[in-house]
Amino acid sequence: MHDAPSLPAEALGRYQTLQAGLDLLDQGLSIFDGDLRLVAWNTAYVRLLDFPEDMAYLGAPFESFIRYNAKRGEYGPGDPEALVAERVEAARGFESHEIERTRPDGRVLRIRGMPLPGHGFVTLYSDVTAQRAAERTILEQNAELESRVAARTGELLREQKRSQELIARAQKLEALGQLTGGLAHDFNNILTVVIGNLAALARVRGDDPLVPEFVQPALDASRRGADLVKGLLSFARRQPLKAVNLDVCALLESTAKLVRRSLPESLSLDILDILGTRAPVRAWIDAGLLEQALLNLLLNARDAARPGGRIQIGATQAVLDAPAAQALHVAPGPYAHVQVRDDGAGMDAHTLAHIFEPFFTTKQAGRGSGLGMAMVYGFIKQSGGAIEVRSAPGQGTTVSLWLPAGVPEEAQAAAPAPAPAPSEAVPSAERGLALLVDDDDEVRRVVRRDLLALGYSVLEAGNGAEALSLLARTDGIVLLLSDVSMPGGVDGREVARAAREGRRAHAVVLMSGYAPGDLRVPGVPLLAKPFTRAQLDKAIEASKR
């Protein structure tokens, strides 16, 4: 309670009532007159500014409060008397002001001064410490939220960029596939002519010493070219597939045995049981082509491995949910997941971006065609699966294959016993009339020679429409052998269906420079160019069953 001034009783009562009301305020208040002497205050003023109670009395000089603050460091470093003089001089201007000051104890005060009529000023002191702390918390939370949003936005942008890169890469590979598929088709027709004529020359002039000197090397080189084109067709997803319900683990075991013989003793090859259960893993896949793909991956891992390194291979059943399937560009559902890992040199981003492109290789000249990974990619995609490669320099490489899932062994119907292989072709004039359909004259000449050698008389057509007309007008055709892709609006599939449905030919065989699965006609063998006479005879026998 402040000491009351000497006033008449009535005035003193009013003063005490006013003072009691002022002391109830949370805000501090001080009023100084024109001579800068204290004329009114409340307890909050003394408390908020932490003044001794005896400093506040009627007539106390403003300068005494300023000097007290200056000496205890409220105004920071500097000469206390200079700090006092500066603030007293400013107060004599009796101008409105509003500032915030943080006291040494951390309390934040908002100080608002206003002049009074007749000279003097009133000052209000508000404790805004909690308010500023709350504002600081909000700012920090906003900053953290903005940071998280920025981080997530960056992550989404990176994911979007990666998705765009993957889409662009897939489109590039698709365009390359279309280009290589078209080239492979034409090259296969060319090689059919070259190999067919060279093989015929070798047979006819078998005793000529020039045959092994000149013809056989050309024939061998042509066959290597056919193998190269086969690799291009694999990348272009235009090779014939013979999918079966395959035991993947058994194939891994047999493939690992083949590869171990070519590994240095310092390099280990382990077959992993990924789930630790030795559970069977089945895929609906072409066994021979999967074995070739695994051999490619394992030999690549061997070449990348360091001395004393490890190669690991394993398989497990897995289910891809919608997001994972979308990232791999396949349908959600069950898959057989095969992994090939090595702890070798790894690959940089540039290599990873081009790894599936035909003829791209990091190996030394003469140590690879650059078709290995392209063939694996094409085969897996054509089979309805996906391939993913994760690698970094010095951290090895992991190749994941996602293969369409097969069915459990107990659910698989008993497979029919394989038919016996056809016997060697025995030329016979009694085999009957064959209709040969191909738009390439040179291809027809080579294939006609083989048909004649197999005992057929041959009728030829240069396109599908002509073949349909001959089928309708000619009796006694026992064999239709037709190319698939021909100009003119009628392809080989339509000719084959007409021959089968109208029973115009006893045997029907299709042939193609490339052979994607959708070119097949159910029950009709599809022969990939170039082919040998024995392969042709085998296909004809198969079409009769």
RONU-255606 format. One line per field, with one value per residue (C-alpha): x, y, z; residue number from 0; residue in one letter. Coordinates in nm, 2 decimals. Example, Ala and Ser with C-alpha at 12.3 -4.5 7.8 and 13.67 -1.06 7.14 Angstrom:
c1	[1.23_1.37] .
c2	[-0.45_-0.11] .
c3	[0.78_0.71] .
i	[0_1] .
aa	[A_S] .
! end
This chain:
c1	[0.00_0.14_0.20_-0.10_-0.02_-0.14_-0.48_-0.82_-1.02_-1.26_-0.98_-0.78_-1.07_-1.10_-0.72_-0.72_-1.01_-0.84_-0.51_-0.69_-0.84_-0.51_-0.34_-0.59_-0.46_-0.23_-0.07_0.19_0.12_0.32_0.24_0.51_0.43_0.59_0.89_0.94_0.83_0.61_0.25_0.08_0.17_0.05_0.20_0.23_0.47_0.70_0.67_0.71_1.02_1.15_1.21_1.25_0.92_1.07_1.17_0.82_0.68_0.49_0.74_1.01_1.22_1.20_1.58_1.61_1.44_1.65_1.97_1.87_1.81_2.13_2.34_2.20_2.26_1.90_2.02_2.32_2.69_2.80_2.86_2.56_2.55_2.55_2.27_2.07_2.12_2.01_1.69_1.60_1.65_1.42_1.16_1.16_1.02_0.69_0.64_0.43_0.64_0.59_0.87_0.94_1.22_1.35_1.47_1.77_1.55_1.40_1.07_0.94_0.77_0.57_0.61_0.37_0.41_0.16_0.18_-0.08_-0.24_-0.06_0.27_0.36_0.31_0.15_0.32_0.17_0.38_0.24_0.40_0.39_0.64_0.38_0.24_0.58_0.67_0.34_0.42_0.77_0.63_0.39_0.67_0.89_0.60_0.53_0.89_0.91_0.59_0.72_1.05_0.85_0.64_0.95_1.12_0.81_0.77_1.13_1.08_0.77_0.95_1.24_0.99_0.81_1.15_1.25_0.91_0.94_1.30_1.17_0.88_1.12_1.36_1.08_0.96_1.31_1.35_1.01_1.12_1.45_1.25_1.03_1.34_1.54_1.23_1.18_1.55_1.56_1.27_1.44_1.78_1.62_1.47_1.82_1.99_1.72_1.83_2.21_2.21_1.97_2.18_2.51_2.38_2.25_2.59_2.77_2.54_2.56_2.94_3.03_3.34_3.47_3.78_3.67_3.36_3.54_3.77_3.51_3.16_3.17_3.32_3.05_2.78_2.92_2.93_2.58_2.46_2.64_2.45_2.13_2.21_2.28_1.95_1.79_1.93_1.78_1.44_1.47_1.52_1.23_1.01_0.94_1.07_0.86_0.80_0.72_0.60_0.56_0.47_0.84_1.01_1.23_1.45_1.53_1.64_1.86_2.03_2.11_2.21_2.45_2.61_2.68_2.83_3.04_3.28_3.36_3.42_3.77_3.83_3.84_3.48_3.19_2.84_2.57_2.20_2.00_1.68_1.53_1.24_1.43_1.16_1.28_0.93_0.88_0.88_0.69_0.67_0.49_0.79_1.00_1.25_1.52_1.51_1.51_1.81_1.99_1.89_2.02_2.35_2.38_2.33_2.56_2.84_2.80_2.83_3.14_3.30_3.21_3.32_3.64_3.88_3.74_3.39_3.05_2.76_2.43_2.11_1.77_1.40_1.08_0.71_0.60_0.29_0.32_0.06_-0.07_0.20_0.49_0.34_0.29_0.66_0.76_0.50_0.33_-0.01_-0.05_-0.06_0.16_0.50_0.81_1.09_1.44_1.75_2.11_2.35_2.72_2.95_3.16_3.25_2.89_2.76_2.72_2.41_2.51_2.56_2.23_2.05_2.18_2.22_1.93_2.01_2.13_2.51_2.58_2.86_3.12_3.34_3.65_3.62_3.58_3.45_3.08_2.82_2.63_2.31_2.31_2.11_1.90_1.80_1.72_1.51_1.32_1.25_1.13_0.90_0.76_0.69_0.47_0.73_0.96_1.33_1.49_1.86_2.00_2.37_2.62_2.99_3.18_2.85_2.78_2.47_2.14_1.92_1.56_1.34_0.96_0.82_0.45_0.36_0.29_0.05_0.14_0.26_-0.04_-0.28_-0.11_-0.28_-0.08_0.12_0.09_0.39_0.61_0.56_0.85_1.08_1.01_1.24_1.49_1.33_1.32_1.27_0.96_0.76_0.45_0.42_0.19_0.13_0.25_0.14_0.43_0.33_0.59_0.62_1.00_1.10_1.44_1.30_1.05_1.33_1.53_1.23_1.09_1.42_1.38_1.02_1.12_1.40_1.14_0.93_0.66_0.56_0.53_0.27_0.37_0.18_0.34_0.08_-0.21_-0.49_-0.33_-0.29_-0.66_-0.76_-0.53_-0.67_-1.03_-0.95_-0.69_-0.77_-0.52_-0.31_-0.16_0.07_0.03_0.36_0.30_0.49_0.31_0.37_0.29_0.16_-0.18_-0.41_-0.42_-0.15_-0.04_-0.26_-0.58_-0.45_-0.37_-0.72_-0.88_-0.68_-0.77_-1.13_-1.20_-0.99_-0.81_-0.47_-0.38_-0.08_-0.04_0.29_0.36_0.70_0.82_1.13_1.01_0.77_0.59_0.34_0.04_0.13_0.05_-0.26_-0.36_-0.24_-0.02_0.36_0.55_0.89_1.14_1.35_1.62_1.56_1.71_1.55_1.54_1.36_1.11_1.04_1.00_0.75_0.55_0.53_0.42_0.14_-0.01_-0.06] .
c2	[0.00_0.33_0.60_0.84_1.21_1.47_1.56_1.66_1.36_1.37_1.41_1.14_0.90_0.96_0.92_0.59_0.46_0.56_0.40_0.07_0.06_0.12_-0.15_-0.40_-0.35_-0.61_-0.34_-0.12_0.25_0.56_0.93_1.20_1.57_1.84_1.85_1.47_1.39_1.09_1.18_0.84_0.47_0.13_-0.19_-0.35_-0.07_-0.15_-0.53_-0.54_-0.32_-0.48_-0.15_-0.13_-0.03_0.27_0.42_0.49_0.79_1.10_1.34_1.08_1.21_1.03_1.04_0.82_0.53_0.57_0.58_0.27_0.08_0.21_0.09_-0.26_-0.29_-0.26_-0.04_-0.24_-0.14_0.22_0.50_0.50_0.88_0.92_0.67_0.85_1.19_1.06_0.91_1.21_1.45_1.23_1.23_1.61_1.61_1.46_1.27_0.96_0.64_0.27_0.02_-0.34_-0.41_-0.75_-0.73_-0.93_-1.19_-1.26_-1.08_-0.89_-0.55_-0.34_0.02_0.28_0.65_0.93_1.30_1.46_1.80_2.06_1.88_1.54_1.19_0.86_0.53_0.18_-0.13_-0.47_-0.81_-0.97_-1.25_-1.53_-1.37_-1.34_-1.69_-1.81_-1.61_-1.75_-2.10_-2.04_-1.90_-2.20_-2.44_-2.26_-2.27_-2.64_-2.70_-2.50_-2.70_-3.02_-2.90_-2.79_-3.12_-3.32_-3.10_-3.16_-3.53_-3.53_-3.33_-3.57_-3.86_-3.68_-3.62_-3.99_-4.10_-3.87_-4.01_-4.37_-4.29_-4.12_-4.42_-4.67_-4.47_-4.46_-4.83_-4.89_-4.68_-4.87_-5.19_-5.10_-4.99_-5.31_-5.53_-5.39_-5.42_-5.77_-5.88_-5.76_-5.91_-6.24_-6.25_-6.17_-6.43_-6.69_-6.64_-6.63_-6.93_-7.13_-7.09_-7.14_-7.46_-7.58_-7.51_-7.70_-8.00_-8.00_-7.95_-8.14_-8.29_-7.96_-7.85_-7.49_-7.55_-7.57_-7.29_-7.04_-7.15_-7.29_-6.98_-6.77_-7.01_-6.99_-6.61_-6.60_-6.82_-6.59_-6.30_-6.49_-6.53_-6.16_-6.08_-6.32_-6.10_-5.79_-5.97_-6.05_-5.68_-5.59_-5.84_-6.02_-6.37_-6.68_-6.78_-7.12_-7.04_-7.32_-7.35_-7.34_-7.43_-7.13_-7.26_-7.57_-7.36_-7.14_-7.45_-7.59_-7.25_-7.19_-7.53_-7.42_-7.09_-7.21_-7.38_-7.05_-6.86_-6.81_-6.99_-6.66_-6.58_-6.74_-6.80_-6.86_-6.95_-6.76_-6.88_-6.53_-6.62_-6.88_-7.14_-7.31_-7.25_-7.35_-7.05_-7.10_-6.87_-6.88_-6.83_-6.97_-7.19_-7.18_-6.80_-6.75_-6.97_-6.76_-6.44_-6.57_-6.68_-6.32_-6.17_-6.41_-6.36_-5.98_-6.02_-6.23_-5.96_-5.69_-5.88_-5.82_-6.09_-6.26_-6.12_-6.28_-6.34_-6.42_-6.54_-6.62_-6.63_-6.59_-6.55_-6.18_-5.97_-5.62_-5.37_-5.09_-4.83_-5.08_-5.23_-4.88_-4.79_-5.11_-5.06_-5.40_-5.50_-5.56_-5.91_-6.22_-6.25_-6.47_-6.24_-6.33_-6.14_-6.15_-5.95_-5.88_-5.68_-5.56_-5.22_-5.11_-4.86_-4.49_-4.30_-4.27_-4.64_-4.72_-4.49_-4.68_-5.03_-5.18_-5.01_-5.25_-5.25_-5.04_-5.20_-5.10_-5.40_-5.39_-5.43_-5.79_-5.90_-5.86_-5.76_-5.52_-5.72_-5.92_-5.68_-5.56_-5.93_-5.98_-5.66_-5.76_-6.11_-6.01_-5.73_-5.96_-6.22_-5.97_-5.91_-5.63_-5.58_-5.33_-5.26_-5.08_-4.99_-4.73_-4.70_-4.92_-5.06_-5.35_-5.42_-5.59_-5.70_-5.78_-5.98_-5.98_-6.28_-6.37_-6.61_-6.97_-7.21_-7.44_-7.78_-7.95_-7.73_-7.80_-8.05_-8.36_-8.26_-8.49_-8.69_-8.52_-8.65_-8.83_-8.62_-8.66_-8.89_-8.75_-8.62_-8.87_-8.72_-8.86_-8.76_-8.89_-8.61_-8.40_-8.04_-7.75_-7.39_-7.16_-6.80_-6.52_-6.17_-6.21_-6.39_-6.49_-6.63_-6.83_-6.97_-7.09_-7.24_-7.40_-7.58_-7.72_-7.83_-8.00_-8.18_-8.29_-8.45_-8.18_-8.03_-7.66_-7.40_-7.03_-6.71_-6.37_-6.23_-6.32_-6.24_-6.46_-6.74_-6.73_-6.75_-7.05_-7.22_-7.17_-7.29_-7.57_-7.92_-8.15_-7.90_-8.10_-7.82_-7.45_-7.27_-6.89_-6.59_-6.39_-6.03_-5.94_-5.63_-5.61_-5.62_-6.00_-6.15_-6.50_-6.55_-6.49_-6.74_-7.00_-6.96_-7.00_-7.32_-7.47_-7.37_-7.47_-7.78_-7.68_-7.81_-8.11_-7.92_-7.55_-7.38_-7.01_-6.85_-6.50_-6.28_-6.19_-6.38_-6.19_-6.39_-6.21_-6.34_-6.69_-6.89_-7.15_-7.50_-7.36_-7.39_-7.06_-7.10_-6.82_-6.72_-6.82_-7.19_-7.51_-7.79_-8.01_-7.74_-7.70_-8.07_-8.08_-7.79_-7.97_-8.29_-8.09_-7.92_-8.26_-8.37] .
c3	[0.00_-0.10_0.16_0.13_0.07_0.32_0.19_0.33_0.44_0.15_-0.11_0.07_0.04_-0.33_-0.37_-0.19_-0.40_-0.72_-0.60_-0.51_-0.86_-1.03_-0.82_-0.96_-1.31_-1.46_-1.67_-1.50_-1.50_-1.42_-1.46_-1.45_-1.45_-1.66_-1.42_-1.47_-1.12_-1.03_-0.95_-0.99_-1.03_-0.93_-0.79_-1.13_-1.24_-0.95_-1.00_-1.38_-1.38_-1.06_-0.87_-0.49_-0.34_-0.16_-0.50_-0.59_-0.40_-0.48_-0.64_-0.71_-1.00_-1.34_-1.35_-1.04_-1.22_-1.53_-1.33_-1.14_-1.47_-1.62_-1.33_-1.34_-1.71_-1.84_-2.13_-2.22_-2.21_-2.20_-1.95_-1.71_-1.68_-2.06_-2.09_-1.82_-1.98_-2.33_-2.19_-1.97_-2.26_-2.48_-2.20_-2.19_-2.54_-2.42_-2.74_-2.79_-2.81_-2.81_-2.77_-2.66_-2.43_-2.31_-1.95_-1.83_-1.68_-2.02_-1.96_-2.26_-2.18_-2.42_-2.31_-2.45_-2.35_-2.42_-2.34_-2.11_-2.13_-1.92_-1.98_-1.84_-1.97_-1.88_-1.95_-1.97_-1.92_-2.05_-2.00_-2.35_-2.27_-2.31_-2.62_-2.78_-2.68_-2.84_-3.16_-3.16_-3.13_-3.41_-3.63_-3.55_-3.62_-3.94_-4.04_-3.96_-4.15_-4.45_-4.43_-4.43_-4.72_-4.91_-4.84_-4.95_-5.25_-5.34_-5.29_-5.51_-5.77_-5.77_-5.79_-6.08_-6.25_-6.20_-6.33_-6.63_-6.69_-6.66_-6.91_-7.15_-7.12_-7.18_-7.48_-7.61_-7.57_-7.73_-8.03_-8.05_-8.03_-8.32_-8.52_-8.44_-8.50_-8.85_-8.93_-8.79_-9.01_-9.32_-9.22_-9.15_-9.50_-9.64_-9.42_-9.52_-9.88_-9.80_-9.56_-9.78_-10.10_-9.92_-9.75_-10.09_-10.25_-9.97_-10.02_-10.40_-10.41_-10.09_-10.25_-10.38_-10.18_-10.22_-10.01_-9.67_-9.79_-9.89_-9.85_-9.50_-9.34_-9.51_-9.39_-9.04_-9.04_-9.17_-8.89_-8.64_-8.80_-8.75_-8.39_-8.37_-8.53_-8.28_-8.01_-8.17_-8.19_-7.82_-7.74_-7.97_-7.80_-8.12_-8.06_-8.01_-7.65_-7.51_-7.16_-6.91_-6.54_-6.43_-6.10_-6.08_-5.79_-5.98_-6.28_-6.05_-5.93_-6.27_-6.41_-6.11_-6.18_-6.53_-6.43_-6.14_-6.39_-6.54_-6.21_-6.07_-5.74_-5.55_-5.65_-5.47_-5.60_-5.35_-5.40_-5.14_-4.97_-4.96_-4.73_-4.53_-4.60_-4.91_-5.04_-5.41_-5.65_-5.98_-6.28_-6.62_-6.84_-7.12_-6.94_-7.21_-7.25_-6.87_-6.84_-7.11_-6.93_-6.59_-6.76_-6.90_-6.56_-6.38_-6.63_-6.61_-6.23_-6.27_-6.49_-6.24_-5.93_-5.74_-5.64_-5.33_-5.41_-5.40_-5.64_-5.49_-5.66_-5.52_-5.58_-5.39_-5.45_-5.41_-5.46_-5.62_-5.49_-5.71_-5.64_-5.67_-5.99_-6.14_-6.08_-6.26_-6.54_-6.48_-6.35_-5.97_-5.85_-5.78_-5.93_-5.90_-5.78_-5.89_-5.77_-5.89_-5.67_-5.68_-5.46_-5.75_-5.91_-5.96_-6.22_-6.24_-6.34_-6.70_-6.74_-6.57_-6.81_-7.11_-6.98_-7.18_-7.51_-7.79_-7.85_-7.54_-7.34_-7.09_-7.17_-7.38_-7.75_-7.86_-7.51_-7.58_-7.84_-7.61_-7.66_-7.34_-7.12_-7.42_-7.48_-7.11_-7.10_-7.42_-7.30_-6.96_-7.09_-7.37_-7.10_-6.91_-6.63_-6.52_-6.47_-6.22_-6.17_-5.86_-5.85_-5.75_-5.80_-5.55_-5.40_-5.64_-5.84_-5.78_-6.07_-5.99_-6.23_-6.17_-6.36_-6.41_-6.13_-6.22_-6.04_-5.75_-5.86_-5.70_-5.90_-6.23_-6.45_-6.55_-6.86_-7.16_-7.25_-7.51_-7.86_-8.02_-8.24_-8.61_-8.80_-9.04_-9.36_-9.63_-9.97_-10.13_-10.44_-10.27_-10.01_-10.23_-10.32_-10.10_-10.13_-10.05_-9.98_-9.94_-10.09_-10.13_-10.45_-10.33_-10.00_-10.20_-10.42_-10.12_-9.94_-10.26_-10.29_-9.94_-10.00_-10.32_-10.14_-9.87_-10.14_-10.21_-10.54_-10.49_-10.59_-10.51_-10.42_-10.37_-10.13_-9.91_-10.15_-10.42_-10.17_-10.07_-10.44_-10.49_-10.18_-10.31_-10.67_-10.61_-10.48_-10.32_-10.12_-9.84_-9.69_-9.66_-9.57_-9.54_-9.43_-9.16_-9.26_-9.62_-9.80_-9.96_-9.66_-9.62_-9.39_-9.33_-9.02_-9.23_-9.50_-9.23_-9.07_-9.41_-9.48_-9.14_-9.12_-9.48_-9.45_-9.76_-9.63_-9.42_-9.26_-9.20_-9.10_-9.06_-9.09_-9.01_-9.00_-8.65_-8.44_-8.16_-7.96_-8.11_-8.46_-8.36_-8.47_-8.22_-8.33_-8.61_-8.57_-8.62_-8.78_-8.72_-9.02_-9.11_-9.06_-9.17_-9.38_-9.08_-8.87_-9.16_-9.17_-8.79_-8.80_-9.08_-8.88_-8.57_-8.77_-8.85_-8.49] .
i	[0_1_2_3_4_5_6_7_8_9_10_11_12_13_14_15_16_17_18_19_20_21_22_23_24_25_26_27_28_29_30_31_32_33_34_35_36_37_38_39_40_41_42_43_44_45_46_47_48_49_50_51_52_53_54_55_56_57_58_59_60_61_62_63_64_65_66_67_68_69_70_71_72_73_74_75_76_77_78_79_80_81_82_83_84_85_86_87_88_89_90_91_92_93_94_95_96_97_98_99_100_101_102_103_104_105_106_107_108_109_110_111_112_113_114_115_116_117_118_119_120_121_122_123_124_125_126_127_128_129_130_131_132_133_134_135_136_137_138_139_140_141_142_143_144_145_146_147_148_149_150_151_152_153_154_155_156_157_158_159_160_161_162_163_164_165_166_167_168_169_170_171_172_173_174_175_176_177_178_179_180_181_182_183_184_185_186_187_188_189_190_191_192_193_194_195_196_197_198_199_200_201_202_203_204_205_206_207_208_209_210_211_212_213_214_215_216_217_218_219_220_221_222_223_224_225_226_227_228_229_230_231_232_233_234_235_236_237_238_239_240_241_242_243_244_245_246_247_248_249_250_251_252_253_254_255_256_257_258_259_260_261_262_263_264_265_266_267_268_269_270_271_272_273_274_275_276_277_278_279_280_281_282_283_284_285_286_287_288_289_290_291_292_293_294_295_296_297_298_299_300_301_302_303_304_305_306_307_308_309_310_311_312_313_314_315_316_317_318_319_320_321_322_323_324_325_326_327_328_329_330_331_332_333_334_335_336_337_338_339_340_341_342_343_344_345_346_347_348_349_350_351_352_353_354_355_356_357_358_359_360_361_362_363_364_365_366_367_368_369_370_371_372_373_374_375_376_377_378_379_380_381_382_383_384_385_386_387_388_389_390_391_392_393_394_395_396_397_398_399_400_401_402_403_404_405_406_407_408_409_410_411_412_413_414_415_416_417_418_419_420_421_422_423_424_425_426_427_428_429_430_431_432_433_434_435_436_437_438_439_440_441_442_443_444_445_446_447_448_449_450_451_452_453_454_455_456_457_458_459_460_461_462_463_464_465_466_467_468_469_470_471_472_473_474_475_476_477_478_479_480_481_482_483_484_485_486_487_488_489_490_491_492_493_494_495_496_497_498_499_500_501_502_503_504_505_506_507_508_509_510_511_512_513_514_515_516_517_518_519_520_521_522_523_524_525_526_527_528_529_530_531_532_533_534_535_536_537_538_539_540_541_542_543_544] .
aa	[M_H_D_A_P_S_L_P_A_E_A_L_G_R_Y_Q_T_L_Q_A_G_L_D_L_L_D_Q_G_L_S_I_F_D_G_D_L_R_L_V_A_W_N_T_A_Y_V_R_L_L_D_F_P_E_D_M_A_Y_L_G_A_P_F_E_S_F_I_R_Y_N_A_K_R_G_E_Y_G_P_G_D_P_E_A_L_V_A_E_R_V_E_A_A_R_G_F_E_S_H_E_I_E_R_T_R_P_D_G_R_V_L_R_I_R_G_M_P_L_P_G_H_G_F_V_T_L_Y_S_D_V_T_A_Q_R_A_A_E_R_T_I_L_E_Q_N_A_E_L_E_S_R_V_A_A_R_T_G_E_L_L_R_E_Q_K_R_S_Q_E_L_I_A_R_A_Q_K_L_E_A_L_G_Q_L_T_G_G_L_A_H_D_F_N_N_I_L_T_V_V_I_G_N_L_A_A_L_A_R_V_R_G_D_D_P_L_V_P_E_F_V_Q_P_A_L_D_A_S_R_R_G_A_D_L_V_K_G_L_L_S_F_A_R_R_Q_P_L_K_A_V_N_L_D_V_C_A_L_L_E_S_T_A_K_L_V_R_R_S_L_P_E_S_L_S_L_D_I_L_D_I_L_G_T_R_A_P_V_R_A_W_I_D_A_G_L_L_E_Q_A_L_L_N_L_L_L_N_A_R_D_A_A_R_P_G_G_R_I_Q_I_G_A_T_Q_A_V_L_D_A_P_A_A_Q_A_L_H_V_A_P_G_P_Y_A_H_V_Q_V_R_D_D_G_A_G_M_D_A_H_T_L_A_H_I_F_E_P_F_F_T_T_K_Q_A_G_R_G_S_G_L_G_M_A_M_V_Y_G_F_I_K_Q_S_G_G_A_I_E_V_R_S_A_P_G_Q_G_T_T_V_S_L_W_L_P_A_G_V_P_E_E_A_Q_A_A_A_P_A_P_A_P_A_P_S_E_A_V_P_S_A_E_R_G_L_A_L_L_V_D_D_D_D_E_V_R_R_V_V_R_R_D_L_L_A_L_G_Y_S_V_L_E_A_G_N_G_A_E_A_L_S_L_L_A_R_T_D_G_I_V_L_L_L_S_D_V_S_M_P_G_G_V_D_G_R_E_V_A_R_A_A_R_E_G_R_R_A_H_A_V_V_L_M_S_G_Y_A_P_G_D_L_R_V_P_G_V_P_L_L_A_K_P_F_T_R_A_Q_L_D_K_A_I_E_A_S_K_R] .
! end
